[in-house]
């Protein structure tokens, strides 16, 4: 293989000289492209040609250096620049050209024994002939034909890759290949975008870049701004150390990049003008736009990945983080100042996060930070409400009456046959515990949380506007129109199949998928969603049957330990079973939602993401909150009365609430579900699953050589072992469900904001560590808001007002206590409230076969027992009918719901109106930037006219640009 080594040596020499046509991908010097084709001419370290209309012909004949003298300095700087080490930095082997993107593909056989591309084979054969090498032995024809049949699929993939890579070269990209050097069976295609390609694409994408103009960011003198500056000084120790703070006092004026206006931009350092995040996003746009037509339908990079032609595509991290001697880079700074649990008390470096990961990821962490900050006052107030309940539990008259043994109230059995009569005093502990979450402060806390949600939404809108200003996104339009030009691969495939079916049709036109084409998918989606929601309801009903049956079994048990803790055992085990089912079904529903969205065939990535989010949210929301809704509004409502209970499944009696109400059980269910989801599903799975996947990926390499291999792996090879980035939807979804837990039923669980705060403090650092160390670097996506998630948050905050109104009114005893105190109490206090809530039942009216097996369980004969309801006594004219107190309390419940909802909604709208969406200082700064842009343009135009006058003082007549050239 000496000839092949010589060829490789020659190629390396060509790379060093910058003249390798296949590697660098530019035309020979004899062919000079003209017009628009000159944009694709890839000349190393040369600015993009001035081929834009509107530039005078005579001026366009001048060289770039004469127009912009600083380019000569840039060329000399790059020539003297020290090459980077490819092992530490994401660079080509020459150490000068940065790797902006990497595509990996599967190699069937090593390059030295397998098949080579036609160009490589041709080069090798010519080299062998020149050096007089003998031809390799001819293999057996039968074995060769068999091998050809086996490798047909591999050859087809290789040919498609070659065509795609050739198209990338025509777009001006430079590439370098590595096949199976250190990682067996994996080939790497490293892609570099030269300066002129970056300029061209930046102009197409309308990227805002910093100009040479800097201006001082003035601070107002209002009271609010002075207080803000004081707080910044006070919180200075909490700021991360990510560089100088000069950015707060001055800012670069930004403007959409234009090649004909390069003199406006700060090109003093061309290597850092386009940062790594921008370079990778530019290359990704080219990859999406470039097509491969070898197949029956057009394939872009998404289709090539889906068909296995390329196995993965990702940009590279900046450098190492664990090497002590490694040079400082943005990733290392983020690892030290963000992805560490020891600095949990510090603010996040949102600016650096955006610079490294892009605006979409930056907005997620900014939103998570604002949400976590806003949880601090909510958690403090929730703890105060809980402590108020603890402090007043001994003064609570209803719980004191329940715990008073002198009352001697005999209650009706909780179940048929197995259960017997019981004393109300045995519910003393439950009654005292219920007061911790069901007291007068609960109503105040529900109102506070409704206003808190409105304040949070307004605060985030203002924060979002401020970030848009700082990140130069004020004039950024939604990328939907841009994404429409890049249909998804599945959509293109279905359009191709439809066009093939209509080839014989006389009607010609643009083929697209209509609503009629998607109708089977729509029907499948509707039926599947309804079926899954019914499955959720069936699961909840199954847990209800479990609780009823286990309670009956425990009552029949002869073990005193089991019989003494029946309620606690049933409540806790039922909540744990609900939690396990929720965690399992979450994964199932997520997979089903993705399958349904793929079946729907949305046209664009934006449409696909929004439809997926909506389906996933509906299913996961129903999965998480259906058990809670049952406990809050249905348990204990449809049970009937003694002697006429409601039965399901034949002999199962519906569950009853404890005498103090179902609020305590609702609190237990919320607590276990919230803590379990946060600790197990969110934290444990996020830590454990990526590590397990990483170990499985590393198992493909011999463990003996693992440590030695890690020392020699280059940046693109190290990132290959990292987990793929799957998007922000899972991160947002878990926070949205948590937001629902915090706001929807907060009246029953005032400690929910505290648990959410503690979880989010860990969640921020956990996600940071995952993004920096465990995952490949995501594509930088521009975005000016959090999209559909804001709509879901706003909807939840509105629904929370209604839900909390019903929880306070129907689940707690707040309204019955209020009605009794002001309508039925003889002294205006709650003395006698417990007796007022209990109705009488004659034990002789039990249905046959439902009376207790042990009627003398309490040691005396029971003639009448009590049960919690508002019904007439058996000796009245209308026995067991709803009493007047029932209808009075029901009217008061609905009146409270209407009053609470309207008052809180009005207060929330007032807060929304009071706080402007755009901060005043930001609006002034945006207006100032517009004026500075105009001023900068005018100065540059005047300078250009002055230079033209000095060079050619004689007046020249105006002439028009010729429409065509010979």
HELIX and SHEET records of a PDB file:
HELIX    1   1 UNK A    2  UNK A   17  1                                  16    
HELIX    2   2 UNK A   21  UNK A   24  1                                   4    
HELIX    3   3 UNK A   35  UNK A   40  5                                   6    
HELIX    4   4 UNK A   57  UNK A   60  1                                   4    
HELIX    5   5 UNK A   64  UNK A   67  1                                   4    
HELIX    6   6 UNK A   70  UNK A   80  1                                  11    
HELIX    7   7 UNK A  118  UNK A  131  1                                  14    
HELIX    8   8 UNK A  141  UNK A  150  1                                  10    
HELIX    9   9 UNK A  152  UNK A  170  1                                  19    
HELIX   10  10 UNK A  195  UNK A  205  1                                  11    
HELIX   11  11 UNK A  223  UNK A  234  1                                  12    
HELIX   12  12 UNK A  236  UNK A  238  5                                   3    
HELIX   13  13 UNK A  246  UNK A  248  5                                   3    
HELIX   14  14 UNK A  259  UNK A  264  5                                   6    
HELIX   15  15 UNK A  270  UNK A  273  1                                   4    
HELIX   16  16 UNK A  276  UNK A  289  1                                  14    
HELIX   17  17 UNK A  301  UNK A  306  1                                   6    
HELIX   18  18 UNK A  330  UNK A  337  1                                   8    
HELIX   19  19 UNK A  341  UNK A  343  5                                   3    
HELIX   20  20 UNK A  350  UNK A  357  1                                   8    
HELIX   21  21 UNK A  359  UNK A  391  1                                  33    
HELIX   22  22 UNK A  393  UNK A  395  5                                   3    
HELIX   23  23 UNK A  397  UNK A  403  1                                   7    
HELIX   24  24 UNK A  405  UNK A  407  5                                   3    
HELIX   25  25 UNK A  424  UNK A  427  5                                   4    
HELIX   26  26 UNK A  428  UNK A  437  1                                  10    
HELIX   27  27 UNK A  440  UNK A  470  1                                  31    
HELIX   28  28 UNK A  480  UNK A  484  1                                   5    
HELIX   29  29 UNK A  489  UNK A  501  1                                  13    
HELIX   30  30 UNK A  515  UNK A  556  1                                  42    
HELIX   31  31 UNK A  560  UNK A  564  1                                   5    
HELIX   32  32 UNK A  566  UNK A  600  1                                  35    
HELIX   33  33 UNK A  605  UNK A  633  1                                  29    
HELIX   34  34 UNK A  663  UNK A  676  1                                  14    
HELIX   35  35 UNK A  677  UNK A  684  3                                   8    
HELIX   36  36 UNK A  685  UNK A  698  1                                  14    
HELIX   37  37 UNK A  703  UNK A  705  5                                   3    
HELIX   38  38 UNK A  706  UNK A  712  1                                   7    
HELIX   39  39 UNK A  715  UNK A  720  1                                   6    
HELIX   40  40 UNK A  729  UNK A  743  1                                  15    
HELIX   41  41 UNK A  752  UNK A  769  1                                  18    
HELIX   42  42 UNK A  770  UNK A  774  3                                   5    
HELIX   43  43 UNK A  788  UNK A  806  1                                  19    
HELIX   44  44 UNK A  807  UNK A  811  3                                   5    
HELIX   45  45 UNK A  814  UNK A  819  1                                   6    
HELIX   46  46 UNK A  820  UNK A  824  3                                   5    
HELIX   47  47 UNK A  833  UNK A  837  1                                   5    
HELIX   48  48 UNK A  843  UNK A  845  5                                   3    
HELIX   49  49 UNK A  884  UNK A  914  1                                  31    
HELIX   50  50 UNK A  920  UNK A  951  1                                  32    
SHEET    1   A 4 UNK A 173  UNK A 179  0                                        
SHEET    2   A 4 UNK A 186  UNK A 193 -1                                        
SHEET    3   A 4 UNK A 101  UNK A 106 -1                                        
SHEET    4   A 4 UNK A 312  UNK A 314 -1                                        
SHEET    1   B 2 UNK A 208  UNK A 216  0                                        
SHEET    2   B 2 UNK A 250  UNK A 256 -1                                        
SHEET    1   C 2 UNK A 410  UNK A 411  0                                        
SHEET    2   C 2 UNK A 422  UNK A 423 -1                                        
SHEET    1   D 2 UNK A 640  UNK A 641  0                                        
SHEET    2   D 2 UNK A 644  UNK A 645 -1                                        
SHEET    1   E 2 UNK A 647  UNK A 648  0                                        
SHEET    2   E 2 UNK A 652  UNK A 653 -1                                        
SHEET    1   F 2 UNK A 838  UNK A 842  0                                        
SHEET    2   F 2 UNK A 864  UNK A 868 -1                                        
END                                                                             
